[in-house]
Amino acid sequence: MSLCRYLPTPSDRMGVIWTLLSVKGAVVLEYGPAGTTHFSVSMYGQMGVEPNQSLFTTHLSEDDIIMGDVTRLEEAVREIDKGYHPEVIFVVSSSVTSIIGADIKGVCNYMEQETGARLIPVDTGGFKGDYSLGMREGYNLLVKSFATEAVERKKAVYNVLGASGCDYRMRSDLWELRSLMQEGFSYTEHATPGMDSSVAALKELGAAEVNLVLREEALEAAEYLEKTYGTPYVYGAPYGYEGTLCWLKKVSDVTGVPVNPELLAKLQRKKRDTASYKMYASMYAHKENRPQAVIVGDVSRIRGFSEVLEEVGIPVTLKISNHSLAGFEAGDIIKPAKEKEKISLLKEKTYSLVFGDEISLYLCDESCEKVVTSFPLIRSKQIAEHMPFIGIRGMDYLLEAVDRYYGKL
């Protein structure tokens, strides 16, 4: 890991863990020293992921590492199984146990004979990539480990794939998504792997009529469900009024269910009412400080906010990803090789509308209009669960930021 002035990018190990912690009825046991687990707990809490009685560590000692002794892991599995009776125990390797080549798969194989829980080894130590890769592996693990049996299809039911606590205000976005699906199609949510799910719900993922994929990291999981159960999926999230209209029509095309005309009419009215924003953008383009935007965050969010800004006519001049772009169609999104480069790019921006985390916003000039849209948070907390970035309410909120921004130019 290179030196960082602020906070380092979470590893794939952390991305896997916060994805697995969302499963009710399951426990995550990290095979490693207590310090690595303790370091992560506060971050999970900030995301809204509650690790109470669902995240444990073996408290590995130096002697265990030197001798390759797995006794602590065996004892931890027995203790958790006896004391908490989980349906599933995810046994996750730490950085230390990955380096020494600990055979957690072998331990899980013979220890499963002694326990009532199913043991699932997760051999990731944080060396393969960053949290984006870890989330991708986590979604695949949840889908391929549980959704393996034939299930009866349920009508008017959907799954959400790609939701994650690492997305700021994700619970608010899910609240808006439920509203759109209920008002638009009278559909209800079945399971949301990676955010809110249970072992029982994961086993019945194939019962849904459609899967809604919010992040590219969950596409492989969606393709697996389509191949296994024939469940179609819709990729993308409803950002902006125009984007929400397009998204609803995509869902309608896939499900064969027409969108509620009243919802379509509401969106059309909203769209007409905001037509003047493009006119403002053209007028202000002749000023000394021309309208421009900066977005810092995950690729999925950058694409979504770019759609919002395109709808109001504000060009995005800088798009910085918080994670590696490996496996993504990045386009004009960049990932600076060094933190120093990212700091320099942000400090250069003046009179811009900036969407990003609190560190990135701090780096930008005070002349900018700054909107917190991603983690990490430094000064504030994530509390509200009714303030989305997507859908109708999300666009309403973001337009308020656009209005404030024009007031600064």
C-alpha positions in Angstrom: 0.0 0.0 0.0 1.4 3.4 -0.9 1.6 6.3 1.5 -1.6 8.3 2.0 -2.1 11.7 3.4 -5.8 11.0 4.1 -7.5 7.6 4.1 -6.4 4.5 2.1 -8.7 2.8 -0.3 -10.4 -0.3 1.4 -9.1 -3.6 0.1 -11.0 -6.5 -1.5 -11.1 -8.2 1.9 -13.1 -5.4 3.4 -15.4 -5.2 0.4 -16.2 -8.9 0.8 -16.7 -8.6 4.6 -19.2 -5.7 4.5 -21.1 -7.5 1.7 -21.4 -10.8 3.7 -22.3 -9.0 7.0 -25.6 -8.1 5.4 -26.9 -11.7 5.6 -29.2 -12.3 8.6 -28.7 -15.7 10.1 -25.1 -15.8 9.1 -21.8 -14.9 10.9 -18.5 -13.7 9.6 -15.4 -15.2 11.3 -12.1 -13.6 10.3 -9.2 -15.9 10.7 -6.6 -13.4 11.8 -5.4 -11.0 14.6 -7.9 -8.9 16.5 -6.4 -5.7 15.3 -7.4 -6.1 11.6 -11.0 -6.8 12.5 -11.2 -4.0 15.1 -9.9 -1.4 12.6 -12.8 -2.2 10.2 -15.7 -2.1 12.7 -16.1 1.6 12.9 -16.1 1.9 9.1 -18.8 -0.7 8.8 -20.9 1.2 11.4 -20.5 4.4 9.4 -21.9 2.6 6.4 -25.0 1.5 8.3 -23.8 -2.1 8.5 -24.3 -3.4 12.0 -21.7 -6.0 12.9 -23.2 -6.8 16.4 -22.9 -10.5 17.1 -22.2 -11.2 13.4 -18.5 -10.4 13.1 -15.9 -12.3 15.0 -12.1 -12.9 14.9 -10.0 -15.8 16.1 -7.4 -13.4 17.8 -4.5 -15.1 16.1 -1.1 -15.1 18.0 2.5 -15.0 16.8 3.0 -18.7 17.8 -0.1 -19.7 15.7 1.4 -18.0 12.7 4.9 -19.4 13.1 3.7 -23.0 13.8 0.7 -22.9 11.4 -1.5 -24.0 14.2 -5.3 -23.8 13.3 -6.5 -24.7 16.8 -7.8 -21.2 17.5 -9.9 -21.3 14.3 -11.3 -24.7 15.2 -12.2 -23.5 18.7 -13.8 -20.3 17.3 -16.0 -22.2 14.9 -17.2 -24.5 17.8 -17.8 -21.6 20.1 -19.8 -19.6 17.6 -21.8 -22.6 16.5 -22.6 -23.5 20.1 -23.2 -20.0 21.4 -25.0 -18.3 18.5 -26.4 -21.2 16.4 -26.0 -19.4 13.0 -27.2 -21.1 9.8 -24.0 -20.1 8.1 -20.5 -19.2 9.1 -18.4 -17.4 6.5 -14.7 -18.1 7.4 -12.7 -15.3 6.0 -8.9 -15.3 5.7 -7.0 -12.2 6.9 -3.9 -10.7 5.3 -1.7 -12.6 7.7 -3.2 -16.0 7.2 -3.2 -15.5 3.4 0.5 -14.8 3.5 1.3 -18.0 5.4 -1.1 -20.0 3.1 -3.5 -21.2 5.8 -5.8 -23.9 4.4 -9.1 -22.5 5.6 -11.0 -24.6 3.0 -9.6 -27.8 4.4 -10.5 -26.7 8.0 -14.0 -25.9 6.9 -14.4 -29.3 5.2 -13.7 -31.3 8.3 -15.1 -28.8 10.9 -18.5 -28.8 9.2 -19.0 -32.4 10.4 -18.9 -31.1 14.0 -21.2 -28.1 13.6 -24.8 -27.4 12.9 -23.8 -24.4 10.7 -22.8 -24.5 7.1 -19.2 -23.3 6.8 -18.2 -21.3 3.7 -14.5 -20.5 3.3 -13.7 -17.1 1.8 -10.0 -17.0 0.8 -9.3 -13.3 0.3 -6.6 -11.5 2.2 -6.7 -8.1 0.7 -4.0 -8.5 -2.0 -6.1 -9.1 -5.1 -7.5 -5.5 -5.5 -9.6 -2.9 -3.8 -13.1 -3.1 -2.4 -14.8 -3.1 -5.8 -13.3 -6.5 -6.6 -14.2 -7.7 -3.1 -17.9 -6.7 -3.6 -17.9 -8.4 -7.0 -16.7 -11.6 -5.3 -19.1 -11.1 -2.4 -22.1 -10.9 -4.7 -21.0 -13.9 -6.7 -20.5 -15.9 -3.5 -23.9 -15.1 -2.1 -25.7 -16.0 -5.3 -23.7 -19.1 -6.2 -23.6 -20.5 -2.7 -27.3 -20.2 -2.0 -29.4 -19.8 -5.2 -28.8 -23.4 -6.4 -32.1 -25.1 -5.9 -35.3 -25.0 -8.0 -37.8 -22.5 -6.6 -41.3 -21.6 -7.6 -41.6 -18.2 -9.4 -43.5 -15.5 -7.5 -45.5 -12.9 -9.4 -44.8 -9.2 -9.0 -41.6 -9.7 -7.0 -38.0 -8.4 -7.7 -34.5 -8.6 -6.3 -32.1 -5.7 -6.0 -28.5 -6.7 -6.9 -25.6 -4.4 -6.3 -26.9 -2.4 -3.4 -24.1 -1.8 -0.9 -23.5 0.0 2.4 -20.5 1.6 0.7 -22.9 3.8 -1.3 -23.8 6.9 0.8 -27.5 7.1 1.5 -28.1 3.7 -0.1 -31.0 3.0 2.3 -32.7 6.1 1.1 -32.1 5.0 -2.5 -33.7 1.7 -1.8 -36.6 3.4 -0.2 -37.1 5.4 -3.4 -36.7 2.3 -5.5 -39.4 0.5 -3.6 -41.7 3.5 -4.1 -41.1 3.5 -7.8 -41.6 -0.2 -8.2 -44.8 -0.1 -6.1 -46.3 3.0 -7.6 -45.2 2.1 -11.1 -45.9 -1.7 -11.3 -47.3 -2.8 -7.9 -44.1 -4.9 -7.4 -42.6 -5.7 -4.0 -39.0 -6.4 -3.0 -37.9 -9.9 -2.3 -34.2 -9.7 -1.4 -31.3 -7.3 -1.6 -28.0 -9.3 -1.4 -25.2 -7.2 0.0 -27.5 -4.9 2.0 -30.6 -6.5 3.5 -31.1 -10.2 3.1 -31.4 -13.5 5.0 -30.2 -17.0 4.4 -33.8 -18.1 3.6 -34.3 -15.2 1.1 -31.0 -16.0 -0.6 -32.1 -19.6 -1.2 -35.1 -18.2 -3.0 -33.5 -15.6 -5.2 -34.7 -17.5 -8.2 -38.3 -16.8 -7.3 -38.2 -13.2 -8.4 -39.7 -12.1 -11.8 -36.9 -9.6 -12.4 -33.5 -8.5 -10.9 -32.7 -4.8 -10.7 -28.9 -4.4 -11.0 -27.6 -1.1 -9.5 -23.8 -1.7 -9.8 -21.6 -3.2 -12.4 -20.0 -5.4 -9.7 -23.3 -7.4 -9.5 -23.7 -8.0 -13.2 -22.0 -11.5 -13.1 -24.4 -12.5 -10.3 -27.3 -11.3 -12.4 -26.1 -13.3 -15.4 -25.8 -16.4 -13.2 -29.4 -16.0 -12.0 -30.6 -15.5 -15.6 -28.7 -18.7 -16.7 -29.9 -20.7 -13.7 -33.5 -19.6 -13.4 -34.2 -17.6 -16.5 -34.7 -14.4 -14.5 -34.2 -11.3 -16.7 -32.4 -8.3 -15.3 -32.4 -4.5 -15.8 -29.0 -2.8 -15.3 -28.7 0.8 -14.2 -30.3 3.1 -11.7 -33.0 5.8 -12.2 -31.1 9.1 -11.9 -32.9 12.3 -12.9 -36.4 12.7 -14.2 -35.4 11.7 -17.7 -33.3 8.8 -16.4 -36.2 7.6 -14.2 -38.6 7.7 -17.2 -36.1 5.6 -19.3 -35.5 3.2 -16.4 -39.2 2.6 -15.8 -39.7 1.9 -19.5 -36.8 -0.6 -19.4 -38.4 -2.4 -16.5 -41.7 -2.4 -18.3 -40.1 -3.9 -21.5 -38.5 -6.7 -19.4 -41.5 -7.5 -17.3 -44.2 -6.9 -19.9 -46.1 -4.8 -17.3 -47.1 -1.2 -18.4 -46.0 1.7 -16.2 -48.7 3.3 -14.1 -49.8 6.3 -16.3 -50.2 8.5 -13.2 -46.5 8.0 -12.4 -45.5 8.7 -16.0 -47.6 11.9 -16.0 -46.0 13.1 -12.8 -42.5 12.6 -14.2 -43.4 14.3 -17.4 -44.6 17.4 -15.4 -41.4 17.4 -13.4 -39.4 17.2 -16.6 -41.2 20.1 -18.2 -40.8 22.2 -15.0 -37.0 21.8 -15.1 -36.6 22.6 -18.8 -35.4 26.1 -17.9 -32.2 24.7 -16.2 -30.6 24.1 -19.6 -31.4 27.7 -20.5 -29.7 28.9 -17.3 -26.7 26.8 -18.2 -26.5 28.5 -21.6 -26.9 31.9 -20.1 -24.2 31.4 -17.5 -21.8 29.8 -20.0 -21.0 33.4 -21.2 -19.9 34.5 -17.7 -16.3 34.5 -16.4 -17.0 31.5 -14.3 -18.8 29.1 -16.6 -20.9 26.2 -15.1 -18.9 23.0 -14.6 -19.1 20.0 -12.3 -16.8 17.6 -10.6 -17.8 14.1 -9.5 -15.8 11.9 -7.1 -17.1 8.4 -6.2 -17.7 4.9 -7.4 -18.2 4.3 -11.1 -21.9 3.5 -10.8 -22.6 6.8 -8.9 -20.4 8.8 -11.3 -22.5 7.6 -14.3 -25.7 8.4 -12.5 -24.8 11.9 -11.4 -23.4 12.5 -14.9 -26.9 11.8 -16.3 -28.4 14.3 -13.8 -26.0 17.0 -14.8 -26.5 16.3 -18.5 -30.2 16.8 -18.0 -29.7 20.3 -16.6 -26.9 21.2 -19.1 -23.9 21.4 -16.7 -20.8 19.8 -18.2 -18.8 17.5 -16.0 -15.1 18.4 -16.4 -13.6 15.9 -14.0 -14.7 12.4 -13.0 -12.6 10.6 -10.4 -13.2 7.0 -9.4 -12.5 6.0 -5.8 -11.7 2.4 -6.9 -9.8 0.6 -9.6 -11.2 0.8 -13.1 -10.1 -2.7 -13.9 -13.1 -4.6 -15.4 -15.0 -1.4 -16.1 -15.8 0.6 -19.2 -14.4 3.8 -17.8 -14.9 6.2 -20.7 -13.7 9.6 -19.4 -13.6 8.5 -15.8 -10.1 8.5 -14.3 -8.3 6.8 -11.4 -5.2 8.8 -10.5 -2.2 6.5 -9.9 -1.2 8.4 -6.8 -3.2 10.3 -4.1 -0.9 13.3 -4.8 -2.3 13.6 -8.3 -5.9 13.4 -7.1 -5.3 16.2 -4.5 -3.7 18.4 -7.2 -6.6 17.9 -9.6 -9.2 18.8 -7.0 -7.3 21.8 -5.6 -7.3 23.3 -9.1 -11.1 23.4 -9.3 -12.9 26.7 -8.6 -16.5 27.8 -9.0 -17.6 24.2 -9.6 -20.5 22.1 -8.5 -18.7 19.2 -6.7 -20.3 15.8 -5.8 -18.0 13.7 -3.6 -16.8 12.5 -0.2 -16.0 15.0 2.6 -12.2 14.8 2.0 -12.6 15.6 -1.7 -14.9 18.4 -0.9 -12.4 19.8 1.6 -9.7 19.9 -1.0 -11.8 21.9 -3.4 -11.8 25.7 -3.3 -14.4 27.5 -1.2 -15.9 29.1 -4.3 -17.3 25.7 -5.2 -20.8 24.4 -4.2 -20.2 21.1 -2.4 -22.6 18.2 -2.0 -21.7 15.1 0.0 -22.6 12.1 -2.1 -20.1 9.4 -1.1 -18.0 8.0 1.7 -15.8 8.6 3.6 -17.5 11.0 6.0 -15.3 13.0 8.4 -17.5 15.5 10.1 -21.1 14.4 9.5 -23.1 11.2 10.0 -25.5 9.2 7.8 -28.8 9.2 9.6 -31.8 9.9 7.3 -33.2 7.1 5.3 -35.6 9.2 3.2 -33.2 11.4 1.3 -32.3 9.5 -1.9 -30.2 10.5 -4.9 -32.2 8.4 -7.3 -35.7 8.7 -8.7 -38.1 11.7 -8.3 -37.1 12.7 -4.8 -33.4 12.3 -5.6 -33.6 14.7 -8.5 -35.7 17.1 -6.4 -32.9 17.2 -3.9 -30.1 17.5 -6.4 -31.8 20.4 -8.2 -31.7 22.4 -4.9 -27.9 22.0 -5.0 -27.9 23.3 -8.7 -29.9 26.3 -7.6 -27.4 27.1 -4.8 -24.6 26.7 -7.3 -26.0 29.2 -9.7 -26.3 31.6 -6.8 -22.4 31.4 -6.4 -21.6 32.2 -10.0 
